[in-house]
Amino acid sequence: MSSTKTSAVIEPVVAHSQNGRSGATAAVAKSTDSYKVFHRVLDWVTEERMQLINISDRINETVRKSGIREGLVHLQSLHTTTALFLNEWQDALIEDVKTFFAGVVASGTYYRHNDPDYSDCERKNADSHMRGMLMGQTLCLQVRNSAVLLGTWQNIILAEFDGPRSRSVAVQVSGV
């Protein structure tokens, strides 16, 4: 864990429009807190080839343990055949999302990555790579009051596209 002492004073700023009239005034903020960065790698073991896991509680627990009250949490899957995203966690919707992934990237399609004439990959998981690529492996979210800022129905979801396997997500919390 690294820590750097920061001190900032932000003066009021008045925005001016093109016609010269003043606009909104920004809030005055003073901070003498230490800027901190906290790192953890969290692991999950998946049980299905395509599986969605609600990781919100573990991420929030990690944010609380970081001691950071206000800042950002950056999540990064350490795998190309997984993804991270936000969505509602509701059983019927989760099944719909899995059906969507299967329809957008079909597993029965010919892919060079699965062909031994072109690739040394024994897992035949090109569809998993494509799904991960479409969804992305990172999220950056706000931390407020020592918790991840999420909307009413938002949850942080780890998508497994090539399970069952052991999966890791790097978590970096930074702020004051």
MARBA-3410 file (N, C-alpha, C, O; in Angstrom, 1 decimal):
176
0.9,-1.2,0.0,0.0,0.0,0.0,0.9,1.2,0.0,1.9,1.3,0.8 ~ 0.6,2.2,-0.9,1.4,3.4,-0.9,0.5,4.6,-0.5,-0.7,4.5,-0.6 ~ 1.2,5.6,0.0,0.4,6.8,0.5,1.2,8.0,0.2,2.4,8.1,0.4 ~ 0.5,9.0,-0.3,1.1,10.3,-0.6,0.3,11.4,0.0,-0.9,11.4,-0.1 ~ 0.9,12.3,0.7,0.2,13.4,1.4,-0.1,14.4,0.3,0.7,14.9,-0.4
-1.4,14.8,0.3,-1.9,15.8,-0.6,-2.6,16.9,0.2,-3.3,16.6,1.2 ~ -2.5,18.1,-0.3,-3.3,19.2,0.3,-3.8,20.0,-0.8,-3.0,20.4,-1.7 ~ -5.0,20.3,-0.8,-5.6,21.1,-1.9,-6.6,22.1,-1.4,-7.4,21.9,-0.5 ~ -6.6,23.3,-2.0,-7.6,24.3,-1.8,-8.1,24.7,-3.1,-7.4,25.1,-4.0 ~ -9.4,24.6,-3.3,-10.1,24.9,-4.5,-10.9,26.2,-4.3,-11.8,26.2,-3.5
-10.5,27.2,-5.1,-11.2,28.5,-5.0,-12.5,28.5,-5.8,-12.6,27.7,-6.7 ~ -13.5,29.3,-5.4,-14.7,29.3,-6.2,-14.4,29.7,-7.7,-13.5,30.6,-7.9 ~ -15.1,29.1,-8.6,-14.9,29.4,-10.0,-16.2,29.7,-10.6,-17.2,29.0,-10.4 ~ -16.3,30.8,-11.4,-17.5,31.2,-12.0,-17.3,30.9,-13.5,-16.4,31.4,-14.2 ~ -18.2,30.1,-14.1,-18.1,29.8,-15.5,-18.8,30.9,-16.3,-19.9,31.4,-15.9
-18.2,31.3,-17.4,-18.8,32.3,-18.2,-19.2,31.7,-19.6,-18.5,31.0,-20.2 ~ -20.4,32.1,-20.0,-20.9,31.6,-21.3,-20.3,32.5,-22.4,-19.5,33.4,-22.1 ~ -20.5,32.1,-23.6,-19.9,32.9,-24.8,-20.4,34.3,-24.8,-19.7,35.2,-25.3 ~ -21.6,34.6,-24.2,-22.0,36.0,-24.2,-21.5,36.8,-23.0,-21.9,37.9,-22.8 ~ -20.7,36.2,-22.2,-20.1,36.9,-21.1,-20.8,36.8,-19.8,-20.3,37.3,-18.8
-22.0,36.3,-19.8,-22.8,36.2,-18.5,-22.2,35.1,-17.7,-21.8,34.1,-18.2 ~ -22.3,35.3,-16.4,-21.8,34.3,-15.5,-22.7,33.1,-15.4,-24.0,33.3,-15.5 ~ -22.2,31.9,-15.2,-23.0,30.7,-15.1,-22.9,30.2,-13.7,-22.9,30.9,-12.7 ~ -22.9,28.9,-13.5,-22.8,28.2,-12.2,-21.5,28.4,-11.5,-20.5,28.6,-12.2 ~ -21.6,28.5,-10.2,-20.4,28.6,-9.4,-20.0,27.2,-8.8,-20.9,26.6,-8.3
-18.8,26.8,-9.0,-18.4,25.5,-8.4,-18.2,25.6,-6.9,-18.0,26.7,-6.4 ~ -18.4,24.5,-6.3,-18.3,24.5,-4.8,-16.8,24.6,-4.4,-15.9,24.2,-5.1 ~ -16.6,25.2,-3.2,-15.3,25.4,-2.6,-15.0,24.1,-1.9,-15.8,23.6,-1.1 ~ -13.8,23.5,-2.1,-13.5,22.3,-1.4,-12.1,22.4,-0.8,-11.2,22.9,-1.5 ~ -11.9,22.0,0.4,-10.6,22.0,1.1,-10.4,20.5,1.5,-11.2,19.9,2.1
-9.1,20.1,1.3,-8.8,18.7,1.7,-7.4,18.7,2.2,-6.5,19.2,1.5 ~ -7.2,18.1,3.3,-5.8,17.8,3.8,-5.6,16.3,4.1,-4.7,15.9,4.8 ~ -6.5,15.5,3.6,-6.5,14.1,3.8,-5.3,13.5,3.0,-4.9,14.1,2.0 ~ -4.8,12.3,3.4,-3.8,11.6,2.6,-4.4,10.8,1.5,-5.4,10.1,1.7 ~ -3.9,10.9,0.3,-4.3,10.1,-0.8,-3.8,8.7,-0.6,-2.6,8.6,-0.4
-4.6,7.7,-0.7,-4.1,6.3,-0.5,-4.5,5.5,-1.7,-5.5,5.8,-2.5 ~ -3.7,4.4,-1.9,-4.0,3.4,-2.9,-4.0,2.1,-2.2,-3.0,1.8,-1.5 ~ -5.0,1.2,-2.5,-5.1,0.0,-1.8,-5.4,-1.1,-2.9,-6.2,-0.9,-3.8 ~ -4.6,-2.2,-2.8,-4.7,-3.3,-3.9,-5.1,-4.6,-3.2,-4.7,-4.9,-2.1 ~ -5.9,-5.4,-4.0,-6.2,-6.7,-3.6,-6.5,-7.5,-4.9,-7.0,-6.9,-5.9
-6.3,-8.8,-4.9,-6.7,-9.7,-6.0,-7.7,-10.7,-5.3,-7.3,-11.4,-4.4 ~ -8.9,-10.7,-5.8,-9.9,-11.6,-5.3,-10.1,-12.8,-6.3,-10.1,-12.6,-7.5 ~ -10.4,-13.9,-5.7,-10.5,-15.1,-6.6,-11.9,-15.7,-6.4,-12.6,-15.7,-5.4 ~ -12.4,-16.3,-7.5,-13.6,-17.1,-7.6,-13.4,-18.4,-8.3,-12.5,-18.4,-9.2 ~ -14.1,-19.4,-8.0,-14.0,-20.7,-8.7,-15.4,-20.9,-9.4,-16.4,-20.9,-8.7
-15.4,-20.9,-10.7,-16.7,-21.1,-11.4,-17.0,-22.6,-11.6,-16.2,-23.4,-11.5 ~ -18.3,-22.8,-11.8,-18.8,-24.2,-11.9,-19.4,-24.5,-13.3,-19.6,-25.7,-13.6 ~ -19.6,-23.5,-14.1,-20.3,-23.7,-15.4,-19.4,-23.1,-16.5,-18.6,-22.2,-16.2 ~ -19.6,-23.5,-17.8,-18.9,-22.9,-18.9,-19.3,-21.4,-19.0,-18.4,-20.6,-19.1 ~ -20.6,-21.1,-19.0,-21.0,-19.7,-18.9,-21.8,-19.5,-17.6,-22.8,-20.1,-17.4
-21.2,-18.6,-16.8,-21.8,-18.4,-15.5,-21.7,-16.9,-15.1,-20.7,-16.3,-15.4 ~ -22.7,-16.3,-14.5,-22.7,-15.0,-14.1,-22.6,-15.0,-12.5,-23.4,-15.7,-11.9 ~ -21.8,-14.2,-12.0,-21.6,-14.1,-10.5,-21.8,-12.7,-10.0,-21.1,-11.8,-10.5 ~ -22.6,-12.5,-9.0,-22.8,-11.2,-8.4,-21.6,-11.0,-7.4,-21.6,-11.7,-6.4 ~ -20.7,-10.1,-7.7,-19.5,-9.9,-6.9,-19.6,-8.6,-6.1,-18.6,-8.2,-5.5
-20.8,-8.0,-6.1,-21.0,-6.7,-5.4,-20.6,-6.7,-4.0,-19.8,-5.8,-3.5 ~ -21.0,-7.7,-3.2,-20.7,-7.7,-1.8,-19.2,-7.8,-1.5,-18.7,-7.1,-0.6 ~ -18.5,-8.7,-2.2,-17.1,-8.8,-2.0,-16.3,-7.6,-2.4,-15.3,-7.2,-1.7 ~ -16.8,-6.9,-3.4,-16.1,-5.6,-3.8,-16.4,-4.6,-2.7,-15.4,-3.9,-2.4 ~ -17.6,-4.5,-2.3,-17.9,-3.5,-1.2,-17.1,-3.8,0.1,-16.7,-2.9,0.7
-17.0,-5.1,0.4,-16.2,-5.5,1.6,-14.7,-5.0,1.4,-14.1,-4.5,2.4 ~ -14.2,-5.2,0.2,-12.8,-4.8,0.0,-12.7,-3.3,0.1,-11.7,-2.8,0.6 ~ -13.7,-2.5,-0.5,-13.6,-1.1,-0.4,-13.7,-0.6,1.1,-12.9,0.2,1.5 ~ -14.5,-1.2,1.9,-14.6,-0.9,3.3,-13.2,-1.2,4.0,-12.8,-0.4,4.8 ~ -12.6,-2.3,3.7,-11.3,-2.7,4.3,-10.2,-1.8,3.9,-9.2,-1.6,4.6
-10.4,-1.1,2.8,-9.3,-0.2,2.3,-9.1,1.0,3.2,-8.1,1.6,3.2 ~ -10.2,1.4,3.9,-10.1,2.6,4.7,-10.3,3.9,3.9,-10.3,5.0,4.4 ~ -10.6,3.8,2.6,-10.8,4.9,1.7,-12.3,5.3,1.7,-13.2,4.4,1.5 ~ -12.6,6.5,2.1,-14.0,7.0,2.2,-14.5,7.5,0.9,-15.7,7.3,0.5 ~ -13.7,8.3,0.1,-14.1,8.9,-1.1,-13.0,8.7,-2.2,-11.8,8.9,-1.9
-13.4,8.3,-3.4,-12.5,8.0,-4.4,-13.0,7.2,-5.5,-14.1,7.3,-5.9 ~ -12.2,6.3,-6.0,-12.5,5.4,-7.1,-12.1,4.0,-6.8,-11.1,3.7,-6.1 ~ -12.9,3.0,-7.3,-12.5,1.6,-7.3,-12.4,1.2,-8.7,-13.3,1.3,-9.5 ~ -11.2,0.6,-9.1,-11.0,0.1,-10.4,-10.9,-1.4,-10.3,-10.2,-2.0,-9.5 ~ -11.7,-2.1,-11.2,-11.8,-3.6,-11.2,-11.2,-4.0,-12.5,-11.6,-3.5,-13.6
-10.4,-5.1,-12.5,-9.8,-5.6,-13.7,-9.8,-7.1,-13.6,-9.1,-7.7,-12.8 ~ -10.6,-7.8,-14.5,-10.4,-9.2,-14.6,-9.1,-9.5,-15.2,-8.6,-8.9,-16.1 ~ -8.5,-10.6,-14.7,-7.1,-11.0,-15.2,-7.2,-12.1,-16.2,-6.3,-12.9,-16.4 ~ -8.4,-12.1,-16.9,-8.6,-13.2,-17.9,-9.3,-12.6,-19.2,-10.1,-11.7,-19.1 ~ -8.9,-13.1,-20.3,-9.5,-12.7,-21.6,-10.8,-13.3,-21.9,-11.5,-12.9,-22.8
-11.2,-14.4,-21.2,-12.5,-15.1,-21.4,-13.5,-14.8,-20.3,-14.3,-15.7,-20.0 ~ -13.3,-13.7,-19.6,-14.3,-13.2,-18.6,-14.7,-11.8,-19.0,-14.1,-11.2,-19.8 ~ -15.6,-11.3,-18.2,-16.0,-9.9,-18.4,-16.5,-9.3,-17.1,-16.9,-10.1,-16.2 ~ -16.5,-8.0,-17.0,-17.1,-7.3,-15.8,-18.1,-6.3,-16.3,-17.9,-5.6,-17.3 ~ -19.3,-6.3,-15.7,-20.3,-5.3,-16.1,-21.3,-5.0,-15.0,-21.3,-5.8,-14.0
-22.1,-4.0,-15.2,-23.2,-3.6,-14.3,-24.5,-4.0,-14.8,-24.7,-3.9,-16.0 ~ -25.4,-4.6,-14.0,-26.7,-4.9,-14.4,-27.6,-5.2,-13.2,-27.0,-5.3,-12.1 ~ -28.8,-5.4,-13.4,-29.7,-5.8,-12.3,-29.5,-7.3,-12.1,-29.3,-8.1,-13.0 ~ -29.5,-7.7,-10.8,-29.4,-9.1,-10.5,-30.8,-9.7,-10.2,-31.3,-9.5,-9.1 ~ -31.4,-10.3,-11.2,-32.7,-10.9,-11.1,-32.7,-12.2,-11.9,-32.2,-12.2,-13.0
-33.2,-13.3,-11.3,-33.0,-14.6,-11.9,-33.4,-14.7,-13.4,-32.7,-15.2,-14.2 ~ -34.6,-14.2,-13.7,-35.1,-14.3,-15.1,-34.2,-13.4,-16.0,-33.8,-13.9,-17.1 ~ -33.7,-12.3,-15.6,-32.9,-11.4,-16.4,-31.5,-12.1,-16.6,-30.9,-12.0,-17.6 ~ -31.0,-12.7,-15.5,-29.7,-13.4,-15.6,-29.7,-14.5,-16.7,-28.8,-14.6,-17.5 ~ -30.8,-15.2,-16.8,-31.0,-16.3,-17.8,-31.1,-15.6,-19.2,-30.6,-16.1,-20.2
-31.8,-14.5,-19.3,-31.9,-13.7,-20.5,-30.6,-13.2,-21.0,-30.2,-13.3,-22.2 ~ -29.7,-12.8,-20.1,-28.4,-12.3,-20.4,-27.6,-13.4,-21.0,-26.9,-13.3,-22.0 ~ -27.6,-14.6,-20.3,-26.9,-15.7,-20.8,-27.3,-16.2,-22.2,-26.5,-16.5,-23.1 ~ -28.6,-16.1,-22.4,-29.2,-16.4,-23.8,-28.7,-15.4,-24.8,-28.4,-15.8,-25.9 ~ -28.7,-14.1,-24.4,-28.2,-13.1,-25.3,-26.7,-13.4,-25.7,-26.4,-13.3,-26.9
-25.9,-13.7,-24.7,-24.5,-13.9,-25.0,-24.3,-15.1,-26.0,-23.5,-15.1,-27.0 ~ -25.1,-16.2,-25.8,-25.0,-17.4,-26.6,-25.5,-17.0,-28.0,-25.0,-17.6,-29.0 ~ -26.5,-16.1,-28.2,-27.0,-15.7,-29.5,-26.1,-14.8,-30.2,-26.0,-14.9,-31.5 ~ -25.5,-13.9,-29.5,-24.6,-12.9,-30.2,-23.3,-13.5,-30.7,-22.8,-13.2,-31.8 ~ -22.7,-14.5,-29.9,-21.5,-15.2,-30.3,-21.8,-16.7,-30.2,-21.8,-17.2,-29.1
-22.1,-17.3,-31.3,-22.4,-18.7,-31.3,-21.2,-19.6,-31.0,-20.1,-19.3,-31.5 ~ -21.4,-20.6,-30.2,-20.3,-21.5,-29.9,-20.0,-22.5,-31.0,-18.9,-23.0,-31.1 ~ -21.0,-22.8,-31.8,-20.8,-23.8,-32.9,-20.2,-23.3,-34.2,-20.0,-24.1,-35.1 ~ -19.9,-22.0,-34.2,-19.4,-21.4,-35.4,-17.9,-21.8,-35.6,-17.2,-22.1,-34.6 ~ -17.4,-21.8,-36.9,-16.0,-22.1,-37.1,-15.2,-20.9,-36.7,-15.5,-19.8,-37.2
-14.2,-21.1,-35.9,-13.2,-20.1,-35.6,-11.8,-20.6,-35.8,-11.5,-21.8,-35.4 ~ -10.9,-19.9,-36.4,-9.5,-20.3,-36.6,-8.9,-20.6,-35.3,-8.0,-21.6,-35.2 ~ -9.2,-19.9,-34.3,-8.6,-20.1,-32.9,-8.8,-21.6,-32.4,-8.0,-22.1,-31.7 ~ -9.9,-22.2,-32.9,-10.3,-23.5,-32.5,-9.7,-24.6,-33.4,-9.8,-25.8,-33.1 ~ -9.2,-24.2,-34.5,-8.7,-25.1,-35.6,-7.2,-25.4,-35.3,-6.4,-24.5,-35.4
-6.8,-26.7,-35.1,-5.4,-27.0,-34.9,-4.5,-26.7,-36.1,-3.3,-26.6,-35.9 ~ -5.1,-26.5,-37.2,-4.2,-26.0,-38.4,-3.8,-24.6,-38.2,-2.8,-24.2,-38.9 ~ -4.4,-23.8,-37.4,-4.1,-22.4,-37.2,-3.7,-22.0,-35.8,-3.1,-21.0,-35.6 ~ -4.1,-22.8,-34.8,-3.9,-22.4,-33.4,-3.5,-23.6,-32.6,-3.8,-24.8,-32.9 ~ -2.7,-23.4,-31.5,-2.4,-24.4,-30.6,-3.3,-24.4,-29.3,-3.0,-25.1,-28.4
-4.4,-23.7,-29.4,-5.3,-23.7,-28.3,-6.1,-25.0,-28.2,-6.8,-25.3,-29.1 ~ -6.0,-25.7,-27.1,-6.7,-26.9,-26.9,-8.1,-26.7,-26.3,-8.9,-27.7,-26.4 ~ -8.4,-25.6,-25.8,-9.7,-25.4,-25.1,-10.8,-25.1,-26.1,-12.0,-25.2,-25.8 ~ -10.5,-24.8,-27.4,-11.5,-24.5,-28.4,-12.5,-23.4,-27.8,-13.7,-23.7,-27.8 ~ -12.0,-22.3,-27.4,-12.8,-21.3,-26.7,-12.8,-20.0,-27.3,-12.9,-18.9,-26.7
-12.7,-19.9,-28.7,-12.8,-18.7,-29.4,-14.1,-17.9,-29.1,-14.0,-16.7,-28.9 ~ -15.2,-18.6,-28.9,-16.4,-17.9,-28.6,-16.3,-17.2,-27.2,-16.9,-16.1,-27.0 ~ -15.6,-17.8,-26.3,-15.4,-17.2,-25.0,-14.6,-15.9,-25.1,-14.9,-14.9,-24.4 ~ -13.5,-15.9,-25.9,-12.7,-14.7,-26.1,-13.6,-13.6,-26.7,-13.5,-12.5,-26.3 ~ -14.4,-14.0,-27.7,-15.3,-13.0,-28.4,-16.2,-12.3,-27.4,-16.4,-11.1,-27.4
-16.9,-13.1,-26.6,-17.8,-12.6,-25.6,-17.1,-11.7,-24.6,-17.6,-10.6,-24.3 ~ -15.9,-12.1,-24.1,-15.1,-11.3,-23.2,-14.7,-10.0,-23.9,-14.8,-8.9,-23.3 ~ -14.3,-10.0,-25.1,-13.9,-8.8,-25.9,-15.1,-7.9,-26.0,-14.9,-6.6,-25.9 ~ -16.3,-8.4,-26.3,-17.4,-7.5,-26.5,-17.8,-6.8,-25.2,-18.2,-5.6,-25.2 ~ -17.7,-7.5,-24.1,-18.1,-6.9,-22.8,-17.0,-6.1,-22.1,-17.3,-5.1,-21.4
-15.8,-6.5,-22.2,-14.7,-5.8,-21.6,-14.4,-6.4,-20.2,-15.2,-7.0,-19.5 ~ -13.1,-6.2,-19.8,-12.6,-6.7,-18.6,-12.4,-5.7,-17.4,-11.8,-6.1,-16.4 ~ -12.8,-4.5,-17.6,-12.6,-3.5,-16.5,-13.8,-2.7,-16.2,-14.7,-2.5,-17.1 ~ -13.9,-2.2,-15.0,-14.9,-1.2,-14.5,-14.2,-0.2,-13.6,-13.3,-0.6,-12.9 ~ -14.6,1.0,-13.7,-14.1,2.0,-12.8,-15.3,2.7,-12.2,-16.2,3.3,-12.9
-15.5,2.6,-10.9,-16.7,3.1,-10.2,-16.3,4.1,-9.1,-15.2,4.0,-8.6 ~ -17.2,4.9,-8.7,-17.0,5.9,-7.6,-17.1,5.2,-6.3,-17.9,4.3,-6.1 ~ -16.4,5.7,-5.3,-16.5,5.3,-3.9,-17.0,6.5,-3.2,-16.4,7.6,-3.2 ~ -18.1,6.3,-2.5,-18.7,7.4,-1.6,-19.0,6.8,-0.3,-19.6,5.7,-0.2 ~ -18.6,7.5,0.8,-18.9,7.0,2.2,-18.5,5.5,2.4,-19.2,4.7,2.9
-17.3,5.2,1.9,-16.6,3.9,2.1,-17.4,2.8,1.4,-17.3,1.6,1.8 ~ -18.2,3.1,0.3,-18.9,2.0,-0.4,-18.9,2.4,-1.9,-18.8,3.5,-2.3 ~ -19.1,1.3,-2.7,-19.2,1.6,-4.1,-20.5,2.2,-4.4,-21.6,1.8,-3.9 ~ -20.5,3.3,-5.2,-21.7,4.0,-5.6,-22.4,3.3,-6.7,-21.9,3.2,-7.8 ~ -23.5,2.7,-6.4,-24.3,1.9,-7.4,-25.7,2.4,-7.4,-26.2,2.9,-6.3
-26.4,2.4,-8.5,-27.8,2.7,-8.6,-28.7,1.7,-7.9,-28.2,0.6,-7.5 ~ -29.9,2.0,-7.8,-30.9,1.1,-7.0,-30.8,-0.3,-7.4,-30.8,-1.2,-6.6 ~ -30.8,-0.6,-8.7,-30.8,-2.0,-9.2,-29.5,-2.5,-9.7,-29.4,-3.6,-10.2 ~ -28.4,-1.7,-9.6,-27.1,-2.0,-10.2,-26.4,-3.0,-9.3,-26.3,-2.8,-8.1 ~ -25.8,-4.0,-9.9,-24.9,-4.9,-9.2,-23.6,-5.1,-10.1,-23.7,-4.9,-11.3
-22.5,-5.5,-9.5,-21.3,-5.7,-10.2,-21.3,-7.2,-10.6,-21.4,-8.1,-9.7 ~ -21.2,-7.5,-11.8,-21.3,-8.9,-12.3,-20.0,-9.4,-13.0,-19.5,-8.7,-13.9 ~ -19.5,-10.5,-12.6,-18.4,-11.2,-13.2,-19.0,-12.2,-14.1,-19.7,-13.1,-13.7 ~ -18.7,-12.2,-15.4,-19.2,-13.1,-16.4,-18.1,-14.1,-16.7,-17.0,-13.7,-17.2 ~ -18.3,-15.4,-16.5,-17.4,-16.5,-16.9,-17.9,-17.0,-18.2,-19.1,-17.3,-18.4
-17.0,-17.0,-19.2,-17.4,-17.5,-20.5,-16.6,-18.8,-20.9,-16.9,-19.4,-22.0 ~ -15.7,-19.3,-20.1,-14.9,-20.5,-20.4,-14.6,-21.3,-19.2,-13.5,-21.8,-19.0 ~ -15.6,-21.5,-18.4,-15.5,-22.3,-17.2,-15.7,-23.8,-17.4,-15.9,-24.2,-18.5 ~ -15.6,-24.5,-16.3,-15.3,-24.1,-15.0,-13.8,-23.9,-14.8,-13.0,-24.6,-15.3 ~ -13.5,-22.8,-14.1,-12.1,-22.4,-13.9,-12.0,-21.5,-12.6,-12.9,-21.1,-12.0
-10.7,-21.3,-12.2,-10.4,-20.4,-11.1,-10.2,-19.0,-11.8,-9.5,-18.9,-12.8 ~ -10.8,-18.0,-11.3,-10.8,-16.6,-11.8,-10.4,-15.6,-10.8,-10.7,-15.7,-9.6 ~ -9.6,-14.6,-11.3,-9.1,-13.5,-10.4,-9.5,-12.2,-10.9,-9.5,-11.9,-12.1 ~ -9.9,-11.3,-10.0,-10.2,-9.9,-10.3,-9.3,-9.0,-9.4,-9.3,-9.1,-8.2 ~ -8.5,-8.1,-10.1,-7.7,-7.2,-9.4,-8.5,-6.0,-9.0,-9.3,-5.5,-9.8
-8.4,-5.6,-7.7,-9.2,-4.5,-7.2,-8.3,-3.4,-6.7,-7.4,-3.7,-5.9 ~ -8.4,-2.2,-7.2,-7.6,-1.1,-6.7,-8.5,0.0,-6.3,-9.3,0.5,-7.1 ~ -8.4,0.4,-5.0,-9.2,1.5,-4.5,-8.3,2.6,-4.2,-7.2,2.5,-3.6 ~ -8.6,3.8,-4.7,-7.8,5.0,-4.5,-8.6,6.2,-4.1,-9.8,6.3,-4.5 ~ -8.1,7.0,-3.2,-8.8,8.2,-2.8,-8.4,8.6,-1.4,-7.2,8.3,-0.9
-9.3,9.3,-0.7,-9.0,9.7,0.7,-9.9,9.1,1.7,-9.8,9.4,2.9
END
